[in-house]
Amino acid sequence: MSDFSMPKQLWDLANLVTSFAIVQTLATTITVAKGELKVLKGTGPHLIALAGTAFFFPLYIAAIVWCGAEGSSLEGAGEPYYWTVVTLGRIIGVVLFTVVALLTIYGHWHDEVKQIHRQVLGADLNCSESR
């Protein structure tokens, strides 16, 4: 007979979803912050990156909440409290890392726009000085 336990499987699945969400957003944040994502130039790619991050965020949260709800309903009388607390902790972790990723992408975009404005203004100043 196997030691299969659905609540344990759901607990592990919630941990995997949480881990994946955090690692994915952390990798995105580091890559963008270091400037290693060369295709992230201009408004379109930044909006796509923001939209992609924002799109997957509620999917991660829904999976975590579903695992928590199903797992707590299968456990004994005292266990739903622990499921609720841990599910909330998982959600907070995903929210925090997602917010950091979104702010990093926005900051990268904002910095790029400022650099373009400086280049344009610098070119205008150089043109007026040469006259």
C-alpha positions, 0 to 999 in steps of 0.5 A, a space after each residue: 500500500 502506498 503512502 499517498 496523501 492528498 493534503 500532502 500533495 496539495 501542500 507540496 504543489 502550493 510550495 512548488 507554485 510559490 517557489 516558481 513564482 518567486 524564482 521567476 520574478 526574482 530572475 526577471 528582476 535581476 536580469 532587468 536591473 543588470 540590463 542584461 535583457 537587451 530586447 527590453 528597449 522602448 515602450 512596447 517591450 516594457 509594456 509587454 513585460 509589465 503585462 506578462 508579469 501582471 497576467 501571471 500574478 493572479 494565476 499564481 495566487 489562484 493556484 496557491 489559494 486553491 491548494 490551500 482551500 482544498 488541502 484544508 478541507 481534507 485535513 482534520 479539525 485543527 489543521 485549517 488554521 495552519 493551512 490558512 496561515 501558510 497560504 497567506 504567507 505564500 501569497 504575501 511572498 508572491 505579492 512582494 516579489 511581484 511588486 519588486 519585479 513590476 517596479 524594476 521593469 517600470 524603473 528600467 523604462 523610466 530610466 530609458 526615457 530619461 536617457 533619451 530625453 537627455 540625449 535629445 536635449 544634449 543634441 539640441 544644446 550642441 546644435 544651438 551652440 554651433 550657430 
